[in-house]
Amino acid sequence: MRGIGASILVLAYCLANGGAAQVKNSTKEKEPEFKGRTLSQWVEQLKSGGAYERQEAVLALHELGPGAVPALAEALLKEKEVVNVRIWAAWGLRLNGPAAKAAVPQLKAALQDDFYGVSIEAAKALWVISKDKTAIPSVLKYLKSKDAGIRWFAAEHLGWFGPSAKEAVPALLEALKDMGVVEMKMTDKGKIVGGGEIRSVKAAAGKALKRIDPEAAKKAGVK
């Protein structure tokens, strides 16, 4: 029964039960959608799709708000095949800010990920979500890597923390002596399709210093 008749029935039911009964909305809350697909559909694709489909799904979840946090947190730890899925899961959690606080345990665990890119993205997410004090040292440790590319990546991301990363200043000053370089290469589905741009650890360290401690950078002669 609809309309006025239905309203009278609900009112009569409430009065018959001493006003204790509450009227519940029988309409389910609509799921958020992206590109015509619901949150549940994207989550299912993330769990059971192929490598390409899982990457597509994790990026779609970035657009669907806090409801996607549990799926992103699960992917961060359970995805073993495609590193991009773990990186983008951490990134998606960061986009939710404090609303992703429930994912802090997974993000802390991801600081120990075998791939430095996942660990660093997890650290950034932790910082945005909860200002966790372990975030900055988790990035800083990579300045000691034997791989110049990893040292460059760490320096680049330390600058992202800005003045909050003052503890990194001594290591960044030391990194100004680092002559390591990395060649940036463009890939498509795992194949190198371009590159040649050279980035130096020294330059990245100088840029980070300027963002974290401009006075220390000035004294060190960083321009």
N, C-alpha and C positions, 0 to 999 in steps of 0.2 A: 504494500500500500504506500502511496507517495503523497506528497503535498500536505494539506491541512490535516487529513485523516491520520497520517502517520505521526504528525506532531502530537495530536490528541492522545494517540495510543501510548507514546513514550511518556507523556505527562502523567497519564493515568497509572502507568507502571511505577513511576517514581513515587507518586502519592500513596499507592498501595503498599509500598515497601518503606513507608515512613520517611521518605526523602533520602534514604541511604544509597539507593542505586544511582549510578552516574551514567550519563549518556556517553557512549563511546562512538567515536567516528569510525564507521564501518569501512570507510575508504582507506586503503593502505597508502602510506606516504609514498609518493612517486620517487623512484630511484633517479639519481642524477644520470644524465646521458652525455655522451660525446660521440660525434659523428654517427648519430642514429642508433647507438648501442648503449645498453645500460651498464651500470657499474658491475653488476653480477656477471654479465656477459664478458666484459673485459677481464674480470678476475679469473673466470673459467679459462679464458684464452691464455692468460699468464701461467696458469697451472698446467695446462695440458697441450698447448700449442707447440709447434716446432720452434727452432731457434729464432727465425725471423719473426714469427707471430708473437713470441714472448717479448721480443724487443719492442714491437709495435704496441703491445698491451701495456707494458710498464710505462711507456711514454704517454699513452692515453690516460692512464691513472693519474698522471700529473694534473690533469684537467678536471678531476672529479672530487676534489676536496677531501676533508678529513675522513669521509667514509672509506677512502682507499688506503688509509694508513695500515690496517692489519695486513692487507695483501702485500703492500710494499715492504713492510717489516719482515714478512715471511720470505719474500723473494730475496731479500738482502742476504739471508743466511742459507737458504735452501738451494738457490740457483748455483749449480756447479759448472755448467758447460759454457755459458756465455757471460763473460766478464762485464759486458755493457749492461746487462740486466741488473747486476748488483750495483754498478756505479749509478745507473739511472734510478734505481730504487732508493738509494741514499739521497740522491738529488731531489726526488719527489717528496721524501720525508722532510727535507729542509724547506721545501716550498710551503709546507703546511705549518711551519713555525711551531709555537708552543702547543698547537692542537695535536701535534704528533708526539706528545710526551710519553704516551704508552709504548712508543718504539725505542725509547732510550736504552733498554737492555740489549736489544738487537744491534743498535748502533755501536754500543760499547764493545760488543763481541766482534763487530766488523772492523774495529780498529786493528785487529790482529789478522785481517785478511791477507792471504798470500800475495795479492796484487796491490801494489802501493796506491794505485788510483782509487780503488775501493776504500782503502783505509783513510785516505786523505778526504775523500768526499764524505765519508761517515763522520770524520772529525768536524768538518764544516757544518754538517747537519746537527751534530751534538751541540755545537756552540750556539747556533741559531735557536735551537729548541730549548736548551736548558743551561746555557753558559757553563757547560761542564769543564772543569779545570784540566781534565786529561786530554782535551781536544788539541790544544796547541803543541804540547810535547809529542803527541802522536804524529804530527806533521814534521816537527823539528828534527826528529830522529833520522829522517830520510836525507838530511844534509850530510850525513856521514856515509851514505851509500857509495859503493865502488863504481856505480853506474852514473856517468855524468848526466844522462837524461833524467834519472830519478832525482838527482841533486837539483837540477834546473827546475823540475816540476815542484819540488818542495819549496824552493825559494819563491817561485811564482805564487804559490798558494799561501805561504806565510804572510805575504803582503796583504792578502785578502782580509786577514784578521785585524789589520790596522793597529792602532795604539795598544790594543789589548794584548798584543804579542811581544811586549817589551822583553820578555825572557829570551826571545830569539835574537836580540841585538848582538850579543857577543859572537854567536855562531855566524850571523850574517856578516859581521865585520871580517871575520876570518874568511868567509866565502868570497869576499872581494878579491882575494888572491887566487881564487879558483879559475884556472884557465880552461876548464872543461867546456866542451861545446856539444850541441845536439843538432842533428839535421831534422827539420820538420818535414814529414812526409804525409802526403794525402793518400788515403786508402779507400777502396770501394769493395765491400764484401771480402775483405782480407787481402786484396791485391793492391800493390803500390801503383798509384796512377799519376803521381806528381810529387814534387818536393824540391829540395835544394835550399830552402831557407835555413840559415844557421842561427841558433840562439845560444848565448853563453850563460854559464852559471853566474859569472861575475856580474853581468848586466842585470840578471834577474834578482840577484842579492841586493844590488844597488837600488833597484826599483822598490823592492820590499822594504829596505831601510827607510827610504823617503816616506813611505806610507806609515811605517810603525813609529819611527823616531827621527823626524826631519833634522833635529839638531845633531844627532849622532851621524846622520848621513852627511851633513854639511862639514862636520869636523873631519870626516873620513875622505873628503874631497869628491863626494858623489855629486855629479851635476845633473 
